[in-house]
């Protein structure tokens, strides 16, 4: 059995929720929900935090992400959480990275950054030969500047795959 305290979903493609709809996802557990509405027929982020174990001290909904200062009720450990959905049209990727850069630079406590960046770091992360080398460089520079470390995963490399 999994004990989930935080849920972050990207590309929800919803503009709004009733109070009841996100609560169905938590299976009756006491979660507080925040969402970044979809823009047109894409984007959207949903963040849920289990109130019994975590306190959301503050949160902000930005253009490409939801960020929150979270405190673990048991250990009192505090961290800054950023759940992102990067634009699929790369004409907005510079704005996306600038928004994240400002958030990461101003974070006074440890941070956890996750979601769908819609950016790649290396050519082997893409199935076609259509590479945007300047954007790959900018993404890698952002990661290096903020000394971000990738959380290793087991299983498939990507969330959705037919491989």
N, CA, C and O of each residue as an XYZ file, in Angstrom:
652
protein
N       0.832     -1.174      0.000
C       0.000      0.000      0.000
C       0.885      1.249      0.000
O       1.861      1.320      0.747
N       0.550      2.208     -0.819
C       1.284      3.470     -0.912
C       0.720      4.468      0.092
O      -0.484      4.495      0.349
N       1.597      5.279      0.650
C       1.190      6.361      1.545
C       1.563      7.662      0.846
O       2.688      8.146      0.972
N       0.627      8.213      0.123
C       0.891      9.389     -0.697
C       0.492     10.639      0.068
O      -0.627     10.744      0.570
N       1.420     11.586      0.150
C       1.161     12.855      0.830
C       1.043     14.020     -0.139
O       0.432     15.037      0.190
N       1.623     13.885     -1.338
C       1.591     14.956     -2.332
C       1.297     14.353     -3.702
O       1.867     13.331     -4.082
N       0.400     15.004     -4.433
C       0.055     14.593     -5.790
C       0.284     15.796     -6.702
O      -0.215     16.888     -6.435
N       1.035     15.593     -7.769
C       1.236     16.637     -8.775
C       0.916     16.076    -10.141
O       1.569     15.135    -10.593
N      -0.066     16.630    -10.798
C      -0.481     16.168    -12.125
C      -0.314     17.307    -13.125
O      -0.640     18.458    -12.834
N       0.193     16.974    -14.291
C       0.403     17.958    -15.334
C      -0.470     17.639    -16.533
O      -0.931     16.514    -16.727
N      -0.677     18.684    -17.334
C      -1.493     18.610    -18.542
C      -2.885     18.070    -18.228
O      -3.371     17.123    -18.846
N      -3.500     18.711    -17.247
C      -4.842     18.291    -16.831
C      -5.914     18.767    -17.798
O      -7.026     18.238    -17.794
N      -5.600     19.758    -18.628
C      -6.489     20.291    -19.660
C      -7.869     20.611    -19.074
O      -8.900     20.323    -19.683
N      -7.865     21.204    -17.895
C      -9.112     21.644    -17.253
C      -8.959     23.106    -16.877
O      -7.877     23.557    -16.502
N     -10.054     23.837    -16.983
C     -10.045     25.249    -16.622
C     -10.505     25.468    -15.190
O     -10.147     26.462    -14.557
N     -11.304     24.528    -14.683
C     -11.840     24.691    -13.340
C     -12.269     23.331    -12.803
O     -12.444     22.374    -13.557
N     -12.433     23.267    -11.489
C     -12.891     22.061    -10.808
C     -13.976     22.437     -9.813
O     -13.961     23.536     -9.259
N     -14.899     21.544     -9.589
C     -15.777     21.696     -8.435
C     -14.990     21.223     -7.225
O     -13.974     20.544     -7.383
N     -15.428     21.561     -6.033
C     -14.724     21.098     -4.831
C     -14.699     19.577     -4.753
O     -13.751     18.997     -4.224
N     -15.717     18.943     -5.269
C     -15.850     17.493     -5.179
C     -14.885     16.746     -6.108
O     -14.390     15.679     -5.745
N     -14.614     17.286     -7.290
C     -13.841     16.565     -8.306
C     -12.421     16.200     -7.865
O     -12.064     15.026     -7.962
N     -11.597     17.127     -7.392
C     -10.255     16.695     -6.983
C     -10.282     15.785     -5.753
O      -9.407     14.934     -5.596
N     -11.270     15.957     -4.886
C     -11.361     15.096     -3.705
C     -11.604     13.638     -4.063
O     -11.238     12.749     -3.294
N     -12.208     13.376     -5.208
C     -12.381     11.997     -5.665
C     -11.036     11.325     -5.915
O     -10.905     10.116     -5.727
N     -10.035     12.095     -6.337
C      -8.703     11.545     -6.583
C      -8.030     11.052     -5.311
O      -7.226     10.122     -5.358
N      -8.347     11.659     -4.184
C      -7.668     11.321     -2.929
C      -8.335     10.175     -2.179
O      -7.888      9.815     -1.090
N      -9.378      9.603     -2.728
C      -9.998      8.430     -2.115
C     -10.484      8.662     -0.687
O     -10.381      7.773      0.158
N     -11.003      9.831     -0.424
C     -11.537     10.116      0.892
C     -10.527     10.660      1.888
O     -10.897     11.007      3.009
N      -9.253     10.741      1.503
C      -8.237     11.320      2.385
C      -8.348     12.844      2.355
O      -8.863     13.415      1.394
N      -7.873     13.485      3.390
C      -8.009     14.923      3.549
C      -6.897     15.666      2.810
O      -5.821     15.884      3.366
N      -7.150     16.051      1.570
C      -6.199     16.792      0.744
C      -6.703     18.204      0.514
O      -7.909     18.442      0.446
N      -5.768     19.139      0.394
C      -6.075     20.481     -0.080
C      -5.572     20.548     -1.518
O      -4.514     20.004     -1.833
N      -6.329     21.217     -2.395
C      -6.017     21.206     -3.826
C      -5.812     22.611     -4.366
O      -6.495     23.556     -3.972
N      -4.857     22.726     -5.276
C      -4.581     23.968     -5.996
C      -4.442     23.608     -7.468
O      -3.975     22.517     -7.797
N      -4.841     24.508     -8.354
C      -4.654     24.207     -9.767
C      -4.341     25.454    -10.566
O      -4.788     26.563    -10.273
N      -3.548     25.206    -11.586
C      -3.244     26.185    -12.616
C      -4.119     25.803    -13.800
O      -3.934     24.734    -14.382
N      -5.072     26.663    -14.168
C      -5.996     26.292    -15.246
C      -5.281     26.080    -16.578
O      -4.228     26.659    -16.845
N      -5.879     25.248    -17.385
C      -5.368     25.030    -18.744
C      -5.484     26.318    -19.539
O      -6.327     27.170    -19.256
N      -4.630     26.441    -20.532
C      -4.686     27.572    -21.455
C      -5.099     27.016    -22.809
O      -4.315     26.350    -23.485
N      -6.311     27.291    -23.189
C      -6.831     26.705    -24.419
C      -7.039     25.213    -24.219
O      -7.722     24.788    -23.288
N      -6.442     24.423    -25.103
C      -6.605     22.972    -25.037
C      -5.352     22.276    -24.541
O      -5.136     21.101    -24.837
N      -4.517     22.994    -23.785
C      -3.305     22.375    -23.263
C      -2.982     22.966    -21.901
O      -3.643     23.885    -21.419
N      -1.976     22.422    -21.321
C      -1.445     22.838    -20.021
C      -2.354     22.425    -18.870
O      -3.188     21.528    -18.989
N      -2.161     23.103    -17.774
C      -2.906     22.840    -16.560
C      -2.109     21.971    -15.607
O      -1.515     20.966    -15.999
N      -2.109     22.381    -14.344
C      -1.404     21.652    -13.296
C      -2.342     21.522    -12.103
O      -3.071     22.457    -11.772
N      -2.318     20.365    -11.463
C      -3.104     20.116    -10.266
C      -2.161     19.653     -9.163
O      -1.390     18.713     -9.358
N      -2.218     20.305     -8.011
C      -1.394     19.953     -6.861
C      -2.295     19.637     -5.690
O      -3.164     20.432     -5.331
N      -2.086     18.466     -5.092
C      -2.808     18.075     -3.892
C      -1.835     17.754     -2.774
O      -0.824     17.087     -2.993
N      -2.142     18.232     -1.567
C      -1.288     18.013     -0.409
C      -2.155     17.465      0.719
O      -3.194     18.037      1.048
N      -1.722     16.355      1.306
C      -2.463     15.698      2.380
C      -2.333     16.527      3.660
O      -1.242     16.660      4.216
N      -3.441     17.074      4.113
C      -3.462     18.017      5.229
C      -3.087     17.349      6.555
O      -2.540     18.013      7.437
N      -3.365     16.072      6.714
C      -3.064     15.388      7.978
C      -1.567     15.284      8.244
O      -1.143     15.245      9.399
N      -0.762     15.238      7.182
C       0.678     15.073      7.364
C       1.500     16.276      6.910
O       2.654     16.414      7.315
N       0.940     17.136      6.089
C       1.669     18.282      5.539
C       0.862     19.557      5.716
O      -0.367     19.550      5.635
N       1.568     20.643      5.958
C       0.922     21.963      6.013
C       1.443     22.804      4.857
O       2.653     22.920      4.662
N       0.531     23.390      4.094
C       0.907     24.335      3.056
C       0.917     25.709      3.714
O      -0.132     26.286      4.002
N       2.125     26.221      3.945
C       2.252     27.507      4.619
C       1.872     28.659      3.702
O       1.261     29.635      4.138
N       2.235     28.541      2.440
C       1.841     29.517      1.434
C       1.982     28.871      0.065
O       2.723     27.903     -0.110
N       1.264     29.419     -0.895
C       1.359     28.901     -2.263
C       1.156     30.051     -3.245
O       0.624     31.105     -2.896
N       1.590     29.821     -4.472
C       1.409     30.801     -5.532
C       1.218     30.063     -6.845
O       1.907     29.085     -7.131
N       0.289     30.537     -7.621
C       0.043     29.976     -8.948
C       0.653     30.940     -9.955
O       0.254     32.101    -10.048
N       1.617     30.443    -10.701
C       2.355     31.259    -11.666
C       1.847     30.945    -13.075
O       0.796     30.325    -13.234
N       2.582     31.366    -14.081
C       2.183     31.107    -15.470
C       2.376     29.656    -15.890
O       1.581     29.122    -16.663
N       3.437     29.010    -15.381
C       3.782     27.658    -15.817
C       3.872     26.665    -14.662
O       4.236     25.509    -14.878
N       3.550     27.090    -13.444
C       3.750     26.197    -12.307
C       2.910     26.618    -11.099
O       2.354     27.714    -11.037
N       2.851     25.713    -10.171
C       2.315     25.987     -8.841
C       3.473     25.785     -7.875
O       4.158     24.764     -7.924
N       3.686     26.749     -7.007
C       4.745     26.606     -6.020
C       4.140     26.751     -4.628
O       3.164     27.476     -4.433
N       4.729     26.055     -3.669
C       4.207     26.064     -2.311
C       5.328     25.827     -1.320
O       6.252     25.054     -1.572
N       5.229     26.498     -0.202
C       6.100     26.210      0.936
C       5.361     25.205      1.793
O       4.247     25.460      2.249
N       5.990     24.058      2.008
C       5.342     22.938      2.699
C       6.135     22.580      3.944
O       7.366     22.589      3.943
N       5.405     22.266      5.003
C       6.024     21.825      6.255
C       5.472     20.453      6.617
O       4.260     20.246      6.670
N       6.388     19.523      6.865
C       6.006     18.195      7.343
C       5.582     18.333      8.803
O       6.368     18.793      9.631
N       4.378     17.948      9.120
C       3.842     18.134     10.472
C       4.594     17.308     11.519
O       4.668     17.720     12.677
N       5.145     16.172     11.149
C       5.835     15.308     12.106
C       7.263     15.798     12.395
O       7.662     15.899     13.555
N       8.018     16.096     11.351
C       9.427     16.469     11.537
C       9.669     17.984     11.557
O      10.752     18.433     11.932
N       8.675     18.761     11.158
C       8.787     20.213     10.998
C       9.720     20.620      9.861
O      10.040     21.801      9.728
N      10.164     19.668      9.040
C      11.007     19.987      7.883
C      10.189     20.807      6.891
O       9.049     20.464      6.577
N      10.783     21.890      6.403
C      10.122     22.773      5.440
C      10.882     22.747      4.126
O      12.111     22.694      4.109
N      10.149     22.785      3.037
C      10.765     22.875      1.725
C       9.836     23.603      0.775
O       8.651     23.798      1.046
N      10.420     24.000     -0.357
C       9.709     24.728     -1.399
C       9.452     23.759     -2.538
O      10.393     23.199     -3.099
N       8.198     23.557     -2.882
C       7.805     22.621     -3.935
C       7.349     23.408     -5.153
O       6.572     24.356     -5.043
N       7.848     22.997     -6.324
C       7.430     23.605     -7.583
C       6.995     22.478     -8.520
O       7.790     21.603     -8.862
N       5.728     22.511     -8.929
C       5.190     21.544     -9.887
C       4.972     22.298    -11.190
O       4.238     23.287    -11.223
N       5.610     21.834    -12.270
C       5.629     22.583    -13.528
C       4.952     21.830    -14.667
O       4.855     20.603    -14.673
N       4.494     22.613    -15.619
C       4.160     22.093    -16.940
C       4.710     23.092    -17.945
O       4.156     24.175    -18.133
N       5.804     22.715    -18.584
C       6.463     23.597    -19.545
C       5.686     23.662    -20.841
O       4.988     22.714    -21.203
N       5.805     24.774    -21.540
C       5.071     24.937    -22.794
C       5.563     23.974    -23.867
O       6.762     23.731    -24.008
N       4.616     23.437    -24.615
C       4.997     22.542    -25.713
C       5.466     23.345    -26.924
O       6.181     22.815    -27.774
N       5.077     24.603    -27.011
C       5.563     25.491    -28.066
C       6.774     26.232    -27.528
O       6.660     27.011    -26.581
N       7.921     25.996    -28.122
C       9.174     26.486    -27.569
C       9.374     27.990    -27.691
O      10.374     28.521    -27.208
N       8.431     28.685    -28.333
C       8.534     30.142    -28.341
C       8.284     30.708    -26.937
O       8.604     31.868    -26.679
N       7.723     29.912    -26.038
C       7.499     30.330    -24.647
C       8.500     29.713    -23.666
O       8.445     30.004    -22.472
N       9.401     28.876    -24.147
C      10.330     28.173    -23.257
C      11.276     29.118    -22.528
O      11.648     28.854    -21.385
N      11.667     30.200    -23.160
C      12.545     31.168    -22.489
C      11.800     31.791    -21.305
O      12.369     31.937    -20.223
N      10.526     32.160    -21.507
C       9.714     32.708    -20.409
C       9.555     31.686    -19.286
O       9.614     32.031    -18.106
N       9.355     30.435    -19.663
C       9.218     29.340    -18.698
C      10.480     29.218    -17.836
O      10.395     29.175    -16.608
N      11.639     29.164    -18.479
C      12.889     29.037    -17.732
C      13.173     30.280    -16.891
O      13.741     30.167    -15.805
N      12.789     31.455    -17.369
C      12.965     32.672    -16.573
C      12.095     32.640    -15.313
O      12.539     33.039    -14.236
N      10.851     32.160    -15.454
C       9.967     32.042    -14.285
C      10.565     31.085    -13.257
O      10.594     31.389    -12.065
N      11.039     29.935    -13.718
C      11.643     28.958    -12.811
C      12.928     29.491    -12.190
O      13.196     29.253    -11.013
N      13.723     30.210    -12.977
C      14.964     30.778    -12.470
C      14.689     31.737    -11.310
O      15.380     31.691    -10.292
N      13.696     32.593    -11.456
C      13.349     33.532    -10.380
C      12.897     32.783     -9.121
O      13.277     33.149     -8.009
N      12.095     31.749     -9.297
C      11.615     30.976     -8.148
C      12.757     30.246     -7.451
O      12.857     30.261     -6.224
N      13.610     29.612     -8.235
C      14.729     28.861     -7.645
C      15.730     29.791     -6.970
O      16.264     29.464     -5.910
N      15.985     30.941     -7.572
C      16.920     31.901     -7.011
C      16.424     32.454     -5.682
O      17.219     32.702     -4.776
N      15.117     32.649     -5.562
C      14.561     33.260     -4.354
C      14.173     32.248     -3.279
O      13.751     32.645     -2.193
N      14.306     30.965     -3.553
C      13.927     29.943     -2.566
C      14.915     29.952     -1.401
O      16.090     29.637     -1.589
N      14.453     30.311     -0.190
C      15.363     30.376      0.959
C      15.550     29.029      1.664
O      16.357     28.908      2.585
N      14.806     28.037      1.227
C      14.843     26.708      1.843
C      15.033     25.669      0.741
O      14.906     26.005     -0.436
N      15.334     24.414      1.090
C      15.505     23.386      0.046
C      14.284     23.331     -0.872
O      13.157     23.589     -0.451
N      14.536     22.992     -2.128
C      13.418     22.938     -3.060
C      13.376     21.609     -3.789
O      14.387     20.934     -3.979
N      12.160     21.262     -4.190
C      11.903     20.095     -5.020
C      11.144     20.601     -6.227
O      10.088     21.218     -6.095
N      11.688     20.336     -7.406
C      11.142     20.835     -8.659
C      10.814     19.634     -9.525
O      11.685     18.807     -9.796
N       9.566     19.529     -9.960
C       9.204     18.378    -10.768
C       8.034     18.667    -11.679
O       7.337     19.670    -11.532
N       7.835     17.773    -12.617
C       6.722     17.903    -13.541
C       7.161     17.583    -14.950
O       8.108     16.825    -15.164
N       6.472     18.161    -15.902
C       6.766     17.966    -17.316
C       7.355     19.266    -17.847
O       6.650     20.266    -17.985
N       8.647     19.247    -18.144
C       9.340     20.447    -18.591
C       9.168     20.684    -20.088
O       9.363     21.802    -20.565
N       8.807     19.649    -20.827
C       8.726     19.726    -22.285
C      10.027     20.249    -22.893
O      10.022     20.927    -23.920
N      11.134     19.919    -22.238
C      12.473     20.244    -22.712
C      13.332     18.997    -22.557
O      13.050     18.127    -21.733
N      14.368     18.930    -23.352
C      15.280     17.793    -23.243
C      16.679     18.303    -22.935
O      17.026     19.447    -23.227
N      17.472     17.417    -22.336
C      18.855     17.760    -22.001
C      19.828     17.227    -23.033
O      20.861     17.845    -23.293
N      19.506     16.072    -23.631
C      20.390     15.432    -24.601
C      19.569     14.900    -25.774
O      18.356     14.721    -25.665
N      20.231     14.656    -26.874
C      19.551     14.178    -28.083
C      18.895     12.817    -27.894
O      17.890     12.528    -28.544
N      19.439     11.975    -27.020
C      18.863     10.638    -26.850
C      17.535     10.650    -26.099
O      16.914      9.598    -25.949
N      17.083     11.809    -25.623
C      15.784     11.918    -24.963
C      14.657     12.184    -25.949
O      13.500     12.307    -25.548
N      14.980     12.274    -27.226
C      13.984     12.609    -28.242
C      13.964     11.515    -29.302
O      15.004     10.964    -29.662
N      12.770     11.208    -29.793
C      12.627     10.135    -30.772
C      12.810     10.613    -32.209
O      13.025      9.794    -33.103
N      12.727     11.921    -32.450
C      12.941     12.434    -33.808
C      14.310     13.109    -33.887
O      15.029     13.204    -32.892
N      14.648     13.568    -35.070
C      15.930     14.255    -35.274
C      15.775     15.776    -35.238
O      16.668     16.499    -35.680
N      14.666     16.256    -34.723
C      14.391     17.692    -34.668
C      14.841     18.231    -33.312
O      14.058     18.255    -32.362
N      16.091     18.658    -33.220
C      16.678     19.110    -31.954
C      16.778     20.625    -31.910
O      17.056     21.269    -32.922
N      16.555     21.178    -30.753
C      16.736     22.607    -30.525
C      17.946     22.747    -29.599
O      17.808     22.785    -28.377
N      19.130     22.824    -30.204
C      20.365     22.838    -29.412
C      20.477     24.054    -28.490
O      20.942     23.896    -27.361
N      20.076     25.260    -28.910
C      20.141     26.390    -27.971
C      19.230     26.183    -26.753
O      19.596     26.550    -25.636
N      18.056     25.601    -26.966
C      17.151     25.370    -25.838
C      17.698     24.272    -24.921
O      17.545     24.356    -23.702
N      18.333     23.246    -25.492
C      18.976     22.218    -24.676
C      20.079     22.840    -23.825
O      20.214     22.523    -22.643
N      20.866     23.727    -24.432
C      21.926     24.416    -23.697
C      21.343     25.261    -22.561
O      21.865     25.240    -21.446
N      20.265     26.004    -22.837
C      19.639     26.849    -21.812
C      19.080     26.011    -20.665
O      19.209     26.384    -19.499
N      18.462     24.885    -20.994
C      17.908     24.005    -19.962
C      19.023     23.422    -19.096
O      18.908     23.398    -17.871
N      20.085     22.959    -19.719
C      21.224     22.421    -18.964
C      21.898     23.506    -18.120
O      22.352     23.236    -17.008
N      21.963     24.714    -18.639
C      22.538     25.819    -17.871
C      21.685     26.140    -16.646
O      22.212     26.400    -15.564
N      20.380     26.118    -16.822
C      19.456     26.342    -15.704
C      19.669     25.283    -14.617
O      19.761     25.612    -13.434
N      19.745     24.029    -15.018
C      19.952     22.924    -14.072
C      21.285     23.092    -13.345
O      21.352     22.920    -12.128
N      22.337     23.425    -14.076
C      23.647     23.622    -13.468
C      23.686     24.824    -12.545
O      24.258     24.751    -11.457
N      23.091     25.921    -12.962
C      23.089     27.151    -12.151
C      22.485     26.910    -10.775
O      22.977     27.433     -9.776
N      21.414     26.114    -10.724
C      20.710     25.881     -9.460
C      21.134     24.575     -8.785
O      20.539     24.163     -7.788
N      22.162     23.931     -9.332
C      22.713     22.694     -8.784
C      21.619     21.656     -8.515
O      21.592     21.019     -7.462
N      20.718     21.502     -9.490
C      19.624     20.545     -9.362
C      20.138     19.144     -9.644
O      20.984     18.945    -10.516
N      19.631     18.198     -8.917
C      20.002     16.793     -9.079
C      18.751     16.015     -9.478
O      17.680     16.190     -8.896
N      18.904     15.163    -10.470
C      17.772     14.373    -10.937
C      17.497     13.235     -9.960
O      18.411     12.533     -9.528
N      16.229     13.067     -9.624
C      15.813     11.950     -8.785
C      15.718     10.733     -9.691
O      14.968     10.736    -10.667
N      16.469      9.706     -9.375
C      16.464      8.517    -10.234
C      15.149      7.767    -10.089
O      14.525      7.750     -9.028
N      14.759      7.156    -11.184
C      13.512      6.397    -11.235
C      13.821      4.962    -11.622
O      14.830      4.676    -12.266
N      12.951      4.084    -11.226
C      13.044      2.710    -11.714
C      11.953      2.522    -12.758
O      10.993      3.291    -12.807
N      12.098      1.520    -13.573
C      11.093      1.273    -14.593
C      11.344      2.094    -15.856
O      12.488      2.378    -16.213
N      10.274      2.461    -16.509
C      10.359      3.204    -17.774
C      11.017      4.560    -17.574
O      10.903      5.173    -16.513
N      11.709      5.017    -18.613
C      12.404      6.307    -18.558
C      11.414      7.465    -18.532
O      11.651      8.473    -17.867
N      10.313      7.322    -19.250
C       9.307      8.373    -19.328
C       8.001      7.873    -18.738
O       7.786      6.666    -18.620
N       7.134      8.799    -18.369
C       5.874      8.429    -17.738
C       4.981      7.644    -18.695
O       4.436      6.604    -18.327
N       4.833      8.135    -19.907
C       3.979      7.470    -20.897
C       4.867      6.900    -21.991
O       5.643      7.621    -22.618
N       4.746      5.623    -22.207
C       5.564      4.989    -23.230
C       4.883      3.727    -23.724
O       4.064      3.142    -23.016
N       5.215      3.309    -24.925
C       4.747      2.025    -25.424
C       5.901      1.038    -25.525
O       5.782     -0.008    -26.162
N       7.030      1.384    -24.883
C       8.229      0.540    -24.927
C       8.433     -0.168    -23.617
O       9.393     -0.924    -23.467
